[in-house]
Amino acid sequence: MELYNKENLKVLKDSLLDDSYYMPKGLFQSNKNLRLETKLAYVAILDTLLKKANFNQDGIAMLKRDNPMIMATLEKLANKDVDKDKMEKYFDELCEANLIEINKQDIFVYQVD
């Protein structure tokens, strides 16, 4: 899998409606052992990445781990309260599933087809 970068993030962003969430089909087909909340956490991270990505010197898209938009988006998607402890568990599960990579405080997101 490939990390999101400036180019492929722009292509994805241009293909979406402004008010829609992108839920990759492959996330729900190939990652059946992940809990639904964890999959929604990935969608929340990706949505935040589409709206407020930062880029490293290599053009790889990233977010700060403590970005409040991630938690707020997940609360909307899951229709329930989410605290920092829950977010950390979701981050751990997503890392184990190789859907995200965390380097100190930066989150890098892998594309799911």
N, C-alpha and C positions, 0 to 999 in steps of 0.2 A: 504494500500500500504506500501511497505517496502523501506527503504532508501538503496541506494547503499552502499555496504561495500567491503572490499578487495576481498572476495571470489566471490561474484556475479559479481563484476566488471571484475575480471580476466576471468571468464567464458564467459562473453559477449565479452570482448576484443579478446579472443582466437577464437571466432566464426566469427569475421569480417575480411574482407580484409583490408589491411593497408590504402588504399586510399578511403575507402567508409565511408559514414555517416550512422549512425544507426538511423532510423526513426521508432519508435515503432508504430505498426499498431493501437494499442489502443489509441494512441494520436490523431489519425485522425478519429477514429470511435466514441469514447465515449466523447470526448471534443469538440463537434461540435460548442459550443458557443464561443470558443476561436478564435481570429483572426489568420489568417495564419501566420502573422509575429510573433505572440506570440508562436505559435507552432514551428516555425523555431528557435526562441530564445531558446526554450527547447532543440531542437536538437543541437544547438551550445553549450549550456552549457554541455550537455551530451558528445559531442565530445571532448570538452576541458577536461572534467572529465576523459574520457578514456585515454587521452594523458598525462595529468599533474595533476593527483589527489594527494591531500594530505589526510592524515588519522588522525583522532583523536585517543585518547587512547583506544577507544572502537572498532577501526577498521572501523569506518564509514567514507566513502569518502566525501571529501568536496573541495570546491574551494574558493578562495578569491573573494569577490564581484567585486573588481576592476581589475580582471585578464584581460589583454588586448587581450588575445587569444579568449575570448568569443565574444567580439565585432568584431574582425577580421573575425572569422568564420561566424558569422551572416551576415556580409557584403557580404561574398562570397555566402552564401546560398540564401540570399534575393536579391542579385545583386543590392544593393543600399547602400548609406551611412547611417551609424547608429551613433548617438551621445549618450553621457551619459544620457541625459534626456530621450531619447527613451528607452535606456536599463533599466532605473529605472521603466518606465511604464511597460515594459515587465516583469521585476522582480515582480512588484506588481500584475499583472494579473496572473502570474504563482503561486504566493503565494496564491491568492484567489482561484485558481483552485486546490490547494493542490498538485501541481506538484513539487514545491520546498519549502524549508524552509530556512529562513534567520535568522541567529543568529549573531547580530552585523555585522561583515564583512565576515562571513562565509556562503556559500551557500551549502545546503545539498539537494540532488536530490532524489526524489521518483521514483521508478521503475514503468513503464507503460507497461502493457502486450499487 
